[in-house]
Amino acid sequence: MSVWPRWLAAVIVAFGFVAAAATGASAETRSLKLYHLHTHEKAEIVYKRNGRYVPEGLRKINIILRDWRRNEPTKMDPRLLDLVWEAYRESGATDYIQVVCGYRSPATNSMLRSRSRGVAEKSQHMLGKAMDFYIPGVPLKKLRNVGLKMQGGGVGYYPTSGSPFVHMDVGNVRHWPGISRQELVSLFPNGKTLHVPSDGRPLPGYEQAMAAYKARKGAGTPNVELASAGGSGKKSGGFLSALFGGGGDDEADDSADVETASAAPAPKPRNLKPAATANSGNLPGIAIVAPENAQRANVPQIADEQAP
């Protein structure tokens, strides 16, 4: 038997494995278990089936993740849903995702900015591309680390907020607050990451990570902004940070949605009917609460794991 048929057979076998994996991925059903802390709405929603997004499921998620102060929904980016789904799976979670903030309208964002310096002017929340959340039973730092390893967008870490949470979005790849080189190396031993430690110098595998990112860019992966921000929201030092811009400063210390929610009553939405505008009758398992009646939930504290 010649070498050529053996080589061809190996290629065919390898292609078969890839095709089988792709078929399995496209055949899976994806759902999110969501509980909104402000409205107390709770639902498990199938949003993707056989590799295709389910319009009705997306609509339900748009409603439950709406700007609860104004009762105003938007079209949430489906890539965000996939990112949160992957984080849920990788973290080994089983409980409902506790949503602190989903969509935030420009009007609400402006109101929060007037009350706190910790609200980003151009927040990914306003684009339907971000979610602040935590998951009972999953240490917050573990959830943050999962987000970092996925390299699918921005990751914010708020362990001392009134309701401790992580922020994930499908904007540029970045993180805040800053992470030391030692800790980042512990998460990426091979150095292949787009995240930059607080010293402003990328890890040795940055170029490979960028090449891998470009290879999957055609599949809808968001653009990359190489940066790391500290708690102050200022840009990190170093040539690459200066070249690619600041990381967390487009979200800043985005905990004001939690803190100001309990500091003052929610404003009444203008020209909007109460809960009926969300058409809750067509959403089994979702009890829509008018924003003026929404209350902040008591949030249990979850101890973090020891840093690796």
TARA-V25538 format. One record per residue. OMEGA is omega in whole degrees, 0 to 359 (NA if undefined). D_LAST is the distance of its C-alpha to the last C-alpha in Angstrom with 1 decimal. Layout:
omega->OMEGA d_last->D_LAST
omega->OMEGA d_last->D_LAST
//
This chain:
omega->183 d_last->51.8
omega->179 d_last->51.0
omega->184 d_last->47.5
omega->179 d_last->47.8
omega->179 d_last->48.0
omega->179 d_last->44.9
omega->180 d_last->43.0
omega->179 d_last->44.3
omega->179 d_last->43.4
omega->180 d_last->39.8
omega->181 d_last->39.6
omega->179 d_last->41.1
omega->180 d_last->38.7
omega->179 d_last->35.7
omega->179 d_last->37.3
omega->178 d_last->37.8
omega->180 d_last->34.1
omega->180 d_last->33.3
omega->179 d_last->36.2
omega->179 d_last->35.1
omega->180 d_last->31.6
omega->179 d_last->33.1
omega->179 d_last->35.6
omega->180 d_last->33.0
omega->183 d_last->31.0
omega->183 d_last->34.3
omega->185 d_last->35.4
omega->176 d_last->32.5
omega->181 d_last->33.0
omega->177 d_last->30.4
omega->177 d_last->30.5
omega->176 d_last->28.7
omega->188 d_last->28.7
omega->172 d_last->29.2
omega->182 d_last->29.9
omega->185 d_last->30.9
omega->184 d_last->30.3
omega->183 d_last->33.4
omega->183 d_last->35.9
omega->175 d_last->34.7
omega->186 d_last->35.5
omega->180 d_last->33.8
omega->169 d_last->34.1
omega->192 d_last->32.7
omega->173 d_last->34.0
omega->182 d_last->34.4
omega->181 d_last->34.3
omega->181 d_last->34.2
omega->180 d_last->36.2
omega->177 d_last->37.0
omega->181 d_last->35.3
omega->177 d_last->37.4
omega->181 d_last->36.6
omega->184 d_last->38.7
omega->181 d_last->40.7
omega->178 d_last->41.2
omega->177 d_last->37.5
omega->180 d_last->36.7
omega->180 d_last->39.5
omega->179 d_last->38.1
omega->176 d_last->34.6
omega->181 d_last->36.4
omega->184 d_last->38.1
omega->179 d_last->35.2
omega->183 d_last->33.1
omega->171 d_last->36.2
omega->188 d_last->36.6
omega->179 d_last->37.3
omega->183 d_last->39.1
omega->182 d_last->41.7
omega->188 d_last->41.6
omega->178 d_last->41.1
omega->171 d_last->39.3
omega->175 d_last->38.5
omega->178 d_last->37.5
omega->180 d_last->33.8
omega->180 d_last->32.4
omega->178 d_last->31.9
omega->176 d_last->29.0
omega->179 d_last->27.1
omega->178 d_last->27.9
omega->179 d_last->26.6
omega->180 d_last->23.3
omega->178 d_last->22.8
omega->179 d_last->24.0
omega->179 d_last->21.4
omega->179 d_last->18.6
omega->182 d_last->20.1
omega->184 d_last->20.3
omega->181 d_last->16.8
omega->181 d_last->15.3
omega->182 d_last->17.6
omega->176 d_last->19.6
omega->184 d_last->23.1
omega->179 d_last->24.3
omega->174 d_last->26.1
omega->181 d_last->24.5
omega->186 d_last->25.3
omega->174 d_last->26.8
omega->181 d_last->27.0
omega->173 d_last->28.7
omega->177 d_last->30.0
omega->175 d_last->33.0
omega->182 d_last->34.3
omega->176 d_last->37.8
omega->180 d_last->38.9
omega->178 d_last->41.0
omega->180 d_last->38.2
omega->178 d_last->35.9
omega->179 d_last->38.7
omega->180 d_last->39.2
omega->178 d_last->35.6
omega->179 d_last->35.6
omega->181 d_last->38.7
omega->186 d_last->36.9
omega->177 d_last->33.6
omega->186 d_last->32.4
omega->179 d_last->29.1
omega->182 d_last->30.6
omega->179 d_last->30.6
omega->180 d_last->34.1
omega->185 d_last->33.3
omega->174 d_last->30.8
omega->177 d_last->29.7
omega->181 d_last->30.5
omega->180 d_last->34.2
omega->184 d_last->34.0
omega->185 d_last->32.7
omega->185 d_last->29.6
omega->175 d_last->26.9
omega->171 d_last->25.6
omega->185 d_last->23.8
omega->168 d_last->22.5
omega->181 d_last->20.2
omega->178 d_last->20.3
omega->179 d_last->20.8
omega->179 d_last->18.4
omega->178 d_last->15.5
omega->186 d_last->13.0
omega->180 d_last->13.7
omega->177 d_last->10.3
omega->179 d_last->9.9
omega->177 d_last->13.4
omega->182 d_last->12.8
omega->176 d_last->10.2
omega->179 d_last->12.9
omega->179 d_last->15.4
omega->183 d_last->14.0
omega->180 d_last->13.8
omega->178 d_last->17.4
omega->181 d_last->18.7
omega->182 d_last->21.7
omega->182 d_last->22.4
omega->179 d_last->21.2
omega->176 d_last->18.2
omega->186 d_last->18.6
omega->185 d_last->16.4
omega->184 d_last->18.5
omega->183 d_last->16.9
omega->178 d_last->19.9
omega->178 d_last->22.7
omega->171 d_last->25.5
omega->184 d_last->24.0
omega->184 d_last->20.3
omega->169 d_last->19.7
omega->174 d_last->18.4
omega->172 d_last->20.9
omega->177 d_last->21.3
omega->180 d_last->24.2
omega->172 d_last->25.9
omega->180 d_last->26.9
omega->179 d_last->25.6
omega->182 d_last->22.0
omega->177 d_last->20.4
omega->176 d_last->17.9
omega->352 d_last->18.2
omega->184 d_last->17.5
omega->179 d_last->16.3
omega->181 d_last->12.9
omega->178 d_last->12.5
omega->182 d_last->12.8
omega->181 d_last->9.9
omega->180 d_last->7.5
omega->177 d_last->10.0
omega->179 d_last->10.1
omega->178 d_last->6.6
omega->181 d_last->8.0
omega->183 d_last->11.4
omega->180 d_last->11.6
omega->177 d_last->15.4
omega->184 d_last->15.7
omega->180 d_last->17.7
omega->175 d_last->17.2
omega->178 d_last->19.7
omega->182 d_last->17.3
omega->180 d_last->17.9
omega->186 d_last->15.8
omega->177 d_last->17.5
omega->176 d_last->19.5
omega->181 d_last->21.4
omega->182 d_last->21.0
omega->177 d_last->19.8
omega->186 d_last->17.6
omega->184 d_last->19.9
omega->183 d_last->20.0
omega->183 d_last->21.3
omega->177 d_last->24.8
omega->179 d_last->23.8
omega->179 d_last->21.9
omega->179 d_last->25.0
omega->179 d_last->27.2
omega->178 d_last->25.4
omega->181 d_last->25.7
omega->181 d_last->29.4
omega->181 d_last->30.0
omega->182 d_last->28.9
omega->180 d_last->30.4
omega->181 d_last->33.6
omega->176 d_last->32.0
omega->178 d_last->31.6
omega->182 d_last->28.2
omega->179 d_last->28.3
omega->183 d_last->28.9
omega->169 d_last->26.2
omega->185 d_last->25.9
omega->182 d_last->23.5
omega->174 d_last->22.3
omega->183 d_last->19.7
omega->175 d_last->21.1
omega->182 d_last->20.4
omega->181 d_last->21.3
omega->182 d_last->24.9
omega->179 d_last->25.2
omega->182 d_last->26.4
omega->178 d_last->25.9
omega->178 d_last->23.6
omega->178 d_last->25.4
omega->184 d_last->26.1
omega->184 d_last->28.5
omega->179 d_last->26.5
omega->179 d_last->25.7
omega->182 d_last->29.3
omega->186 d_last->30.5
omega->175 d_last->28.6
omega->186 d_last->28.6
omega->185 d_last->26.4
omega->188 d_last->23.6
omega->185 d_last->23.2
omega->174 d_last->26.7
omega->172 d_last->28.3
omega->181 d_last->26.5
omega->177 d_last->26.0
omega->194 d_last->24.6
omega->179 d_last->25.8
omega->184 d_last->25.7
omega->180 d_last->29.5
omega->176 d_last->30.3
omega->188 d_last->28.7
omega->183 d_last->30.1
omega->180 d_last->33.5
omega->180 d_last->34.0
omega->183 d_last->34.4
omega->182 d_last->36.2
omega->179 d_last->39.2
omega->179 d_last->41.0
omega->179 d_last->40.5
omega->178 d_last->43.5
omega->178 d_last->45.9
omega->180 d_last->45.8
omega->176 d_last->48.9
omega->177 d_last->51.2
omega->175 d_last->48.9
omega->177 d_last->50.0
omega->192 d_last->47.7
omega->185 d_last->45.6
omega->181 d_last->48.2
omega->179 d_last->47.5
omega->177 d_last->44.3
omega->186 d_last->46.5
omega->181 d_last->44.5
omega->180 d_last->47.2
omega->183 d_last->46.1
omega->179 d_last->42.4
omega->177 d_last->42.1
omega->179 d_last->39.3
omega->177 d_last->39.0
omega->183 d_last->40.8
omega->178 d_last->41.3
omega->178 d_last->41.5
omega->185 d_last->43.3
omega->180 d_last->41.1
omega->179 d_last->43.4
omega->182 d_last->42.7
omega->180 d_last->38.9
omega->178 d_last->36.9
omega->183 d_last->33.4
omega->172 d_last->31.6
omega->186 d_last->29.8
omega->178 d_last->26.1
omega->179 d_last->24.0
omega->180 d_last->20.8
omega->182 d_last->17.6
omega->177 d_last->14.8
omega->171 d_last->11.4
omega->172 d_last->8.4
omega->180 d_last->6.3
omega->182 d_last->3.8
omega->NA d_last->0.0
//
